């Protein structure tokens, strides 16, 4: 090429163009201009010319260079033609296409944009820039690098509002950076509106399923989970990610329920009517979960069955409540029967015990055989009394004689009795809460409950076993979930390391007459009596046990608001007592006991006769009346009448039933439980007289209603 003139390289037109540019380059630089040249052999080449002035001594000229860009120009032309063809094609569609850069500047559009909106492109840009939703779509597409779609209203031709389905699509460069955004708009047709509504409904339904306050899950034709909502996750403890694709019947059901549920699913997949099914479901924590399920076929848009949707209801607590209600009703019926028998037996024991006490105090001297026989009879009567108390405690008809007592002293006493009666070497420990705690309970019933629990522990222990008793104070706050009322309580924890209880029967151990011991080794009333006692005392009882490791029983009792009472001087005794009881033998026995204490008495068989006797006998100081009596007035009604008409007369009631069964109109009278011994009756009268004496001394003790 060096030294050859331009005429040998290019045609005449190209030579003239280059000569002019060379002449121009003698004075200034030409940084690069596009030039089309034709060679002498007829080829057309696209070049980019670079030239600059050049001097060498007296020689002046130019230095120039050519860059052959024929291939690049050809590619640009082809791309331009392709783009033009695409836009010409897109112009025929009922679509609006606009490409904007990151600054929102319009780079390209098709003719359909003006046609769709019915405005000039400048007006369309103005509408878009003023629309907050469009701006949000633009920013969100750039930020998330994801397409965004909305249905918007725009002002169309003739100022009519038109619905436009607008989508924004990100366009990325080679560095994956969004440099442009493509907006695609189309006019909403009736079909599109229907599709949009269908999609919206599908989304709403999906949101309903996900957020429903009930377990909902979906199953495909293979029985595999394809839907698992938030509540199902919460109830089972298994997340959607864990269960999707797993077989629901194999993973969460067992036994006959699995087979039954498979039949329900098969029917639903065949399009049969929806059916209701109840089943237990496996949970991560192994806690019981009972679900009432309603399955229905799941259809696609063509009406074809694609699976089953199962709606559930958690009935775990409801079934537990039903079980407890059935148990309570069963126990109530059994309790009524037991209570009736025990009440009659109480009267018989009262007569026997009272007369045995009279014989013991009135016959002297006695032969050794008579003393042994009398002692055996009294012991048998005491055993019968304890059995009756257990029966009435189970029937919740045993009246509690509650008072504030020292808990440590009560446990020490019961534990001492237990240790003395236990021949086998048994290690026992008692750790107190190290505080003076008093509880308001029936001390006899507490002692009986503790002894029953100690004996149960002993029977479960080997020769080297241990029995630990601990007390812990606790407070149940107002906002704390508990079956007990808020307040101060104390836990009595009785733990052994014995044989333990099988978890399959743990729920039954408090049932009356249920026992795991052999024949003649227990009545099956110990735990039932203990539980009913603490419930009557406004407390609770819990049992935890592991087979082969031991059992822990926790009695929870409310702490007394007052301290245990101190000893006082013997009170003054009443002079004359009115006995009121419909059972003649009971009246006769009570009269003999009162006579042995040095009291005068008169006895009547009902409340009406008692009121008549009071009106005719002004020196009566105490009325000793049964509660359960025939006629129009029971013992508590009689007591209220006496309280109103004869305020100076004390009233002592007696019954074999629970005094809570009789409404006393807000007033509470002292009650002596049947059967009672001579000492019991004497102590009850002394306590009533002591109350009277304190009232007279101004110590704030109420004579009635205490």
C-alpha positions in Angstrom: 0.0 0.0 0.0 2.9 2.4 0.7 3.7 4.7 -2.2 0.6 3.8 -4.2 -1.7 6.7 -5.2 -5.4 6.7 -4.2 -6.5 6.2 -7.8 -5.1 2.8 -7.7 -7.1 1.9 -4.6 -10.6 3.5 -4.8 -13.0 4.7 -7.4 -13.3 8.4 -8.5 -16.0 9.4 -5.9 -14.1 7.8 -3.0 -10.8 9.5 -4.2 -12.5 12.9 -4.2 -14.0 12.4 -0.7 -10.7 11.3 0.8 -8.8 14.1 -0.9 -11.1 16.7 0.7 -10.7 15.1 4.1 -6.9 14.9 3.8 -6.8 18.5 2.9 -9.0 19.3 5.9 -6.7 17.2 8.1 -3.7 19.3 7.3 -5.2 22.0 9.5 -7.1 20.0 12.2 -7.6 16.5 13.6 -10.4 14.3 12.4 -11.2 12.0 15.4 -13.1 9.5 13.4 -15.8 9.8 10.8 -17.8 7.1 9.1 -16.9 6.8 5.4 -18.2 4.4 2.8 -15.5 3.6 0.2 -15.6 1.7 -3.1 -12.5 -0.2 -4.2 -11.2 -0.4 -7.7 -12.4 -4.0 -7.8 -16.0 -2.9 -6.9 -16.1 -3.9 -3.2 -17.9 -1.5 -0.8 -16.3 -1.2 2.6 -17.4 0.7 5.7 -14.6 2.5 7.4 -13.9 4.9 10.2 -11.3 7.6 9.3 -8.8 9.0 11.7 -6.4 11.9 10.5 -4.2 14.6 11.9 -1.8 17.3 10.7 1.9 16.2 10.2 5.1 18.2 9.5 8.7 17.0 8.8 11.0 19.9 8.1 9.6 21.8 5.0 7.3 18.9 4.3 3.7 19.3 5.4 0.9 16.7 5.2 -1.3 14.4 7.2 -1.2 11.1 9.0 -4.3 9.1 8.7 -5.7 5.7 9.5 -8.6 3.6 8.5 -10.6 1.1 10.7 -12.6 -1.4 8.7 -16.0 -1.6 10.4 -17.9 -3.3 7.6 -18.8 -6.3 9.7 -20.0 -4.2 12.6 -22.1 -1.9 10.4 -23.6 -4.9 8.7 -24.6 -6.4 12.1 -26.1 -3.0 13.2 -28.1 -2.8 10.0 -29.3 -6.3 10.4 -30.2 -5.7 14.1 -32.0 -2.4 13.1 -33.9 -4.2 10.4 -34.8 -7.0 12.9 -35.9 -4.5 15.5 -37.9 -2.6 13.0 -39.5 -5.9 11.9 -40.3 -6.8 15.5 -41.8 -3.4 16.2 -43.7 -3.5 12.9 -45.0 -6.9 14.1 -45.8 -5.6 17.6 -47.5 -2.6 16.0 -50.1 -5.0 14.7 -50.8 -6.4 18.3 -53.2 -4.8 20.7 -50.3 -4.2 23.1 -48.6 -1.1 24.4 -44.8 -1.6 24.6 -42.5 1.0 26.2 -38.8 0.7 27.1 -37.5 3.2 29.7 -34.0 3.5 31.2 -33.3 3.7 35.0 -33.9 7.5 34.9 -37.4 6.9 33.4 -36.5 8.3 30.0 -38.4 6.7 27.1 -36.1 4.7 24.8 -38.6 3.0 22.5 -42.2 2.3 22.0 -44.6 0.7 19.5 -47.5 2.3 17.7 -49.9 0.2 19.8 -49.1 2.4 22.8 -50.9 5.4 21.3 -53.7 3.2 20.0 -54.3 1.5 23.3 -54.4 4.7 25.4 -55.9 7.0 22.7 -53.4 9.7 23.6 -50.1 11.0 22.2 -47.0 9.5 23.6 -46.2 12.7 25.4 -49.6 12.6 27.2 -49.1 8.9 28.0 -45.7 9.7 29.6 -47.3 12.4 31.6 -50.1 10.1 32.7 -47.5 7.4 33.7 -45.3 9.8 35.6 -48.2 11.2 37.6 -49.5 7.7 38.6 -48.1 6.6 41.9 -48.7 2.9 41.3 -46.7 3.0 38.0 -43.8 4.7 39.8 -44.0 2.0 42.5 -44.0 -0.8 39.9 -41.0 0.8 38.2 -39.0 1.1 41.4 -40.0 -2.4 42.6 -38.9 -4.0 39.3 -35.5 -2.4 39.5 -35.1 -3.3 43.2 -36.3 -6.9 43.1 -35.3 -7.7 39.6 -38.6 -9.4 39.2 -41.7 -8.7 37.0 -44.6 -6.8 38.6 -48.2 -6.8 37.4 -51.1 -4.6 38.2 -54.5 -3.7 36.8 -54.9 0.1 36.7 -57.4 2.6 35.6 -56.4 5.2 33.0 -58.2 8.0 31.3 -58.8 6.7 27.7 -60.4 8.2 24.6 -63.4 10.5 25.2 -62.4 10.9 28.8 -63.6 7.4 29.6 -61.8 5.4 32.2 -60.3 2.2 30.9 -58.8 -0.9 32.7 -55.2 -1.6 31.6 -53.3 -4.7 32.7 -49.8 -3.4 33.1 -46.7 -5.4 33.6 -43.1 -4.2 34.3 -40.2 -6.5 33.2 -36.6 -5.9 34.1 -33.9 -5.9 31.3 -30.4 -6.7 32.6 -27.0 -6.1 31.0 -24.1 -8.5 30.9 -23.4 -7.6 34.6 -26.9 -8.6 35.7 -27.7 -5.0 36.4 -31.2 -3.8 35.6 -30.6 -1.0 33.1 -34.0 -0.8 31.4 -37.6 -1.7 32.2 -40.1 -2.9 29.6 -43.7 -1.9 30.3 -46.3 -4.1 28.6 -49.9 -3.0 28.7 -53.1 -4.4 27.3 -56.7 -3.6 27.4 -58.7 -5.7 29.9 -61.3 -7.8 28.1 -64.2 -9.7 29.7 -62.2 -12.9 29.5 -59.2 -11.2 31.1 -61.4 -9.8 33.8 -62.8 -13.3 34.5 -59.2 -14.7 34.6 -58.2 -11.9 36.9 -61.1 -12.5 39.2 -60.4 -16.2 39.1 -56.8 -15.5 40.0 -57.8 -13.2 42.8 -60.3 -15.7 44.2 -57.6 -18.4 44.0 -55.2 -16.1 45.9 -57.9 -15.3 48.5 -58.7 -19.0 48.9 -55.0 -19.8 49.4 -54.7 -17.0 52.0 -57.8 -18.4 53.7 -56.4 -21.9 53.8 -53.1 -20.6 55.1 -54.4 -18.3 57.8 -57.5 -20.3 58.8 -58.0 -20.9 62.5 -58.4 -24.6 61.8 -56.1 -27.4 60.4 -56.4 -27.7 56.6 -54.2 -29.9 54.5 -54.3 -31.2 50.9 -53.5 -34.7 49.5 -52.8 -35.7 45.9 -53.8 -39.0 44.1 -50.9 -40.8 45.7 -51.9 -39.8 49.2 -49.0 -37.4 49.5 -49.3 -34.1 51.2 -49.4 -31.1 48.9 -50.9 -28.5 51.3 -50.3 -28.0 55.0 -51.5 -24.7 56.5 -50.2 -22.8 59.5 -52.7 -24.2 62.1 -51.8 -27.8 61.0 -48.1 -26.9 61.6 -49.0 -25.5 65.0 -51.1 -28.4 66.2 -48.8 -31.2 64.9 -45.4 -29.5 65.4 -44.4 -30.4 61.9 -43.6 -27.7 59.3 -44.9 -27.6 55.7 -41.4 -28.2 54.4 -41.1 -31.4 56.4 -44.3 -33.0 55.3 -44.8 -31.9 51.7 -44.6 -35.1 49.6 -45.0 -37.5 52.5 -47.9 -40.0 52.8 -50.3 -38.6 55.3 -51.8 -41.9 56.5 -48.5 -43.6 57.0 -46.9 -40.6 58.7 -49.7 -39.4 61.0 -52.2 -42.2 61.6 -52.0 -45.8 62.8 -54.0 -49.0 63.2 -57.6 -49.2 62.3 -57.8 -45.4 61.9 -55.3 -45.5 59.1 -57.3 -48.0 57.1 -60.5 -46.1 57.7 -59.0 -42.8 56.6 -57.6 -44.4 53.4 -61.2 -45.5 52.5 -62.4 -41.9 53.1 -59.7 -40.5 50.9 -60.4 -43.1 48.2 -64.1 -42.1 48.2 -63.2 -38.4 47.9 -60.8 -39.1 45.0 -63.6 -40.9 43.2 -65.9 -37.9 43.6 -68.2 -39.3 46.3 -69.9 -37.0 48.8 -67.7 -35.5 51.5 -67.6 -37.5 54.7 -66.6 -36.7 58.3 -64.0 -38.8 60.0 -62.4 -38.5 63.5 -58.9 -39.6 64.1 -55.9 -39.3 66.4 -52.9 -37.5 64.7 -49.2 -38.0 65.5 -47.5 -34.9 66.9 -43.8 -34.1 67.3 -44.2 -33.8 71.1 -46.3 -37.0 71.2 -49.0 -35.1 72.9 -52.5 -36.4 72.1 -54.2 -34.7 69.1 -57.7 -35.6 68.1 -59.1 -34.1 64.9 -62.6 -34.1 63.4 -61.9 -34.2 59.6 -64.1 -33.4 56.7 -62.7 -34.4 53.3 -63.8 -33.1 49.9 -62.6 -33.5 46.3 -60.3 -30.9 44.9 -61.0 -29.9 41.3 -58.9 -28.1 38.7 -60.3 -25.4 36.2 -61.5 -28.2 33.9 -63.5 -29.8 36.7 -61.2 -32.8 37.0 -60.4 -34.3 40.5 -56.7 -33.5 41.3 -56.7 -34.4 45.0 -58.5 -34.1 48.3 -58.7 -31.1 50.6 -59.2 -32.0 54.3 -60.7 -29.5 56.7 -60.2 -30.3 60.4 -61.4 -29.3 63.9 -59.3 -29.8 67.0 -61.6 -31.8 69.3 -58.8 -32.9 71.7 -60.0 -30.8 74.6 -63.7 -31.4 73.9 -63.2 -35.2 74.0 -61.2 -34.9 77.2 -64.0 -32.8 78.7 -66.5 -35.4 77.6 -64.4 -38.1 79.2 -64.2 -36.2 82.4 -68.0 -35.4 82.3 -68.8 -39.1 81.8 -66.4 -40.0 84.6 -68.0 -37.4 86.9 -71.5 -38.6 86.1 -70.5 -42.2 86.7 -68.8 -41.3 89.9 -71.8 -39.1 91.0 -74.2 -42.0 90.5 -71.8 -44.3 92.3 -71.3 -41.7 95.0 -75.1 -41.2 95.5 -75.5 -45.0 96.0 -72.4 -45.2 98.3 -73.4 -42.1 100.2 -76.9 -43.4 100.9 -75.5 -46.7 102.2 -72.8 -44.9 104.2 -75.4 -42.5 105.8 -77.5 -45.4 107.1 -74.4 -47.2 108.2 -73.3 -44.1 110.0 -76.4 -44.1 112.2 -75.8 -47.7 113.1 -72.2 -47.0 114.0 -73.2 -44.0 116.0 -75.5 -46.1 118.1 -72.9 -48.9 118.5 -70.0 -46.5 119.3 -72.0 -44.5 121.7 -73.3 -47.4 123.6 -69.8 -49.0 123.7 -68.5 -45.7 125.3 -71.4 -45.8 127.8 -70.5 -49.4 128.7 -66.9 -48.6 129.1 -67.6 -45.8 131.5 -70.5 -47.3 133.4 -69.4 -50.9 134.0 -66.6 -51.2 136.5 -64.8 -53.4 137.3 -64.7 -55.6 134.1 -63.3 -59.0 133.6 -60.3 -59.3 131.3 -62.4 -61.1 128.6 -65.0 -58.3 128.7 -62.3 -55.6 128.4 -60.7 -57.5 125.4 -64.1 -57.9 123.8 -65.1 -54.3 124.4 -61.7 -53.1 123.0 -62.1 -55.3 119.9 -65.7 -54.0 119.4 -64.4 -50.4 119.7 -61.5 -51.1 117.3 -63.9 -52.6 114.7 -66.2 -49.6 115.1 -63.2 -47.3 114.5 -62.3 -49.3 111.4 -65.9 -49.0 110.2 -65.8 -45.3 110.8 -62.6 -44.9 108.7 -64.2 -46.9 105.9 -67.3 -44.8 106.0 -65.2 -41.7 105.9 -63.4 -43.0 102.8 -66.7 -43.9 101.2 -68.2 -40.5 102.0 -64.9 -38.8 100.9 -65.2 -40.6 97.6 -68.9 -39.6 97.3 -67.9 -36.0 98.4 -70.4 -36.3 101.2 -68.0 -36.4 104.1 -68.3 -33.1 106.0 -64.8 -31.5 106.6 -64.0 -30.1 110.0 -61.5 -27.7 108.7 -59.3 -25.5 110.9 -55.9 -23.8 110.6 -53.1 -26.3 111.5 -49.4 -26.4 111.3 -48.5 -28.4 108.2 -45.1 -29.5 109.5 -46.7 -30.9 112.7 -49.3 -32.7 110.7 -46.7 -34.4 108.4 -44.5 -35.2 111.4 -47.4 -36.9 113.2 -48.5 -38.9 110.1 -44.9 -39.9 109.3 -44.3 -41.1 112.9 -47.4 -43.2 112.9 -46.4 -44.7 109.5 -42.8 -45.4 110.6 -44.0 -47.2 113.8 -46.3 -49.4 111.8 -43.8 -50.3 109.1 -41.7 -53.3 110.1 -39.4 -53.4 107.0 -36.3 -51.1 107.0 -37.4 -48.1 105.0 -35.4 -44.9 104.6 -37.6 -41.9 104.9 -36.7 -38.2 104.8 -38.8 -35.1 105.4 -37.5 -31.7 104.2 -39.6 -28.8 105.3 -40.0 -25.5 103.4 -38.2 -23.9 106.5 -41.1 -21.7 107.1 -44.0 -21.9 109.5 -46.8 -22.8 107.1 -50.4 -23.3 108.2 -53.1 -24.8 106.1 -56.9 -24.8 106.7 -57.9 -28.4 106.4 -59.6 -31.2 108.2 -56.6 -32.6 110.2 -58.1 -36.1 110.4 -58.6 -36.3 106.6 -55.2 -34.8 105.9 -53.6 -37.4 108.2 -55.6 -40.2 106.5 -54.6 -38.9 103.0 -50.9 -38.8 104.0 -51.0 -42.2 105.5 -52.6 -43.7 102.4 -49.9 -42.1 100.2 -47.2 -43.3 102.5 -48.6 -46.9 102.5 -48.9 -46.9 98.7 -45.3 -45.8 98.4 -44.2 -48.5 100.9 -46.0 -51.2 99.0 -44.2 -50.2 95.8 -40.7 -50.1 97.4 -38.2 -52.9 97.8 -36.4 -53.4 101.1 -33.8 -50.8 100.3 -36.2 -48.2 98.9 -36.5 -44.6 99.9 -39.5 -42.3 100.6 -38.9 -38.6 100.5 -41.3 -35.9 101.6 -40.8 -32.2 100.8 -42.8 -29.1 101.1 -42.5 -26.1 98.9 -44.4 -22.8 99.1 -45.8 -21.4 95.8 -47.9 -18.5 94.6 -50.4 -18.7 91.7 -50.7 -15.3 90.1 -53.8 -13.7 88.7 -52.7 -14.1 85.1 -51.3 -17.7 85.6 -53.3 -20.5 83.9 -54.2 -22.9 86.6 -57.2 -25.0 87.8 -56.7 -23.4 91.2 -57.7 -20.0 92.3 -54.9 -17.3 92.5 -53.3 -17.2 95.9 -50.7 -18.7 98.2 -50.3 -22.5 98.3 -48.0 -25.1 99.6 -47.0 -28.3 97.7 -46.5 -31.5 99.6 -44.3 -33.7 97.4 -44.2 -37.4 98.3 -41.7 -39.3 96.1 -40.5 -42.9 96.1 -38.1 -44.9 93.9 -40.2 -47.9 93.8 -41.8 -50.0 91.0 -43.7 -47.1 89.4 -47.0 -47.2 87.6 -47.6 -48.2 84.0 -48.5 -45.1 81.9 -51.5 -47.0 80.4 -53.2 -47.2 83.8 -51.9 -43.9 85.3 -55.1 -42.1 84.5 -57.2 -44.7 86.3 -55.4 -45.0 89.7 -57.7 -42.4 91.3 -60.8 -44.2 90.2 -62.7 -45.6 93.3 -62.1 -49.3 94.0 -59.3 -49.5 91.3 -56.2 -51.1 92.7 -53.1 -52.8 91.4 -52.5 -54.6 94.6 -53.5 -58.2 95.2 -56.7 -59.4 97.0 -57.1 -58.2 100.6 -54.3 -55.7 100.2 -56.3 -52.6 99.6 -59.8 -51.2 99.1 -58.9 -49.1 96.1 -60.2 -46.0 97.8 -57.0 -44.5 99.1 -56.0 -42.3 96.1 -59.6 -41.5 95.4 -60.2 -40.3 98.9 -56.9 -38.3 98.9 -57.8 -36.6 95.7 -61.4 -35.8 96.8 -60.1 -34.5 100.1 -57.7 -32.0 98.5 -60.3 -30.9 96.0 -62.8 -30.3 98.8 -60.1 -28.3 100.5 -59.8 -26.1 97.4 -56.5 -27.7 96.4 -55.3 -30.2 93.8 -53.3 -33.4 93.4 -51.0 -34.6 90.6 -49.3 -37.9 90.0 -46.2 -38.5 88.0 -44.7 -42.0 87.6 -42.2 -43.9 85.4 -42.5 -47.6 85.4 -39.4 -49.1 87.1 -38.2 -45.7 88.5 -40.8 -44.5 91.0 -43.8 -42.3 91.6 -44.2 -38.7 92.8 -47.5 -37.5 94.2 -47.9 -33.7 94.8 -50.7 -32.4 97.1 -51.3 -28.7 96.7 -53.2 -27.0 99.6 -54.1 -23.3 100.1 -52.1 -21.6 102.9 -54.2 -20.5 105.8 -54.7 -16.8 106.3 -54.5 -17.2 110.1 -52.2 -19.2 112.4 -53.1 -22.3 114.3 -55.3 -21.6 117.4 -53.7 -21.5 120.8 -54.9 -23.5 123.8 -57.5 -21.7 126.0 -59.0 -22.3 129.4 -61.8 -24.9 129.6 -65.1 -23.2 128.8 -68.3 -23.2 130.9 -70.6 -26.1 130.1 -74.3 -25.7 129.2 -76.8 -27.1 131.7 -79.6 -28.4 129.5 -79.5 -29.8 125.9 -82.3 -30.4 123.4 -81.6 -33.5 121.2 -83.4 -33.5 117.8 -83.1 -36.7 115.7 -85.6 -38.8 113.8 -83.9 -42.0 114.7 -85.0 -43.1 118.2 -81.9 -45.2 118.9 -79.6 -42.3 118.0 -81.6 -40.0 120.3 -81.4 -42.6 123.1 -77.6 -43.1 122.6 -77.0 -39.3 122.5 -79.0 -38.8 125.6 -77.0 -41.4 127.5 -73.7 -39.8 126.4 -74.9 -36.3 127.5 -76.1 -37.7 130.8 -72.6 -39.3 131.3 -71.1 -35.8 130.8 -73.4 -34.4 133.5 -75.9 -32.6 131.2 -79.7 -32.7 131.5 -81.4 -33.3 128.2 -84.8 -33.6 126.5 -85.2 -35.4 123.1 -87.6 -35.0 120.2 -87.9 -36.5 116.7 -88.4 -33.5 114.4 -88.0 -29.8 114.0 -91.6 -28.9 114.7 -91.5 -30.7 118.1 -88.2 -29.0 118.8 -89.7 -25.6 118.4 -92.6 -26.6 120.6 -90.2 -27.9 123.3 -88.2 -24.6 123.2 -91.3 -22.6 123.7 -92.1 -24.7 126.8 -88.6 -25.2 128.2 -86.9 -21.8 128.8 -83.7 -23.2 130.3 -82.4 -25.0 127.2 -78.9 -23.7 126.4 -77.9 -26.0 123.5 -79.7 -27.7 120.7 -78.0 -30.8 119.3 -79.8 -31.6 116.0 -79.4 -33.9 113.1 -79.5 -32.1 109.7 -81.3 -34.8 107.6 -84.8 -35.1 109.0 -88.3 -35.7 107.6 -90.9 -33.0 107.6 -91.1 -29.4 106.3 -87.9 -28.3 108.1 -84.4 -29.8 108.2 -81.8 -29.3 110.8 -80.2 -26.2 109.3 -83.5 -24.5 108.8 -84.3 -25.2 112.4 -80.9 -23.7 113.4 -81.7 -20.5 111.5 -85.0 -20.3 113.1 -83.4 -20.7 116.6 -80.8 -18.1 115.7 -83.5 -15.6 114.9 -85.9 -16.4 117.7 -83.6 -17.6 120.5 -80.2 -15.9 120.0 -79.0 -17.0 123.4 -79.2 -20.7 122.5 -76.3 -22.4 120.8 -76.8 -24.9 118.0 -74.6 -27.9 117.3 -75.5 -29.9 114.1 -74.6 -33.5 113.2 -74.8 -35.5 109.9 -73.2 -38.2 107.9 -73.6 -36.2 104.7 -71.6 -33.3 103.4 -73.0 -30.1 105.0 -72.5 -28.4 101.6 -75.5 -30.3 100.4 -77.7 -28.1 102.6 -78.1 -24.4 101.8 -77.9 -22.5 105.1 -78.6 -19.0 103.6 -75.1 -17.7 104.2 -74.8 -18.8 107.9 -72.5 -21.7 109.0 -73.2 -23.7 112.2 -70.7 -26.1 113.8 -71.2 -29.6 112.5 -70.2 -32.9 114.2 -69.7 -35.7 111.7 -71.4 -39.1 112.3 -70.5 -41.5 113.7 -69.1 -39.8 116.7 -67.6 -41.1 119.9 -68.3 -39.8 123.4 -65.0 -37.8 123.3 -66.0 -36.3 119.9 -69.3 -35.1 121.2 -67.8 -33.7 124.4 -65.1 -31.9 122.4 -67.6 -30.4 120.0 -69.7 -29.0 122.9 -66.6 -27.7 124.6 -65.5 -25.9 121.4 -69.0 -24.3 121.0 -69.0 -23.2 124.6 -65.4 -21.8 124.2 -66.7 -19.7 121.3 -69.5 -18.4 123.4 -67.1 -17.5 126.2 -64.8 -15.6 123.8 -67.7 -13.6 122.4 -68.7 -12.6 125.9 -65.2 -11.5 126.6 -65.2 -9.3 123.5 -62.6 -11.3 121.5 -64.5 -10.9 118.2 -65.7 -14.5 117.8 -69.2 -14.8 116.5 -71.5 -17.1 118.3 -73.5 -18.1 115.3 -72.5 -18.2 111.6 -68.8 -18.8 112.4 
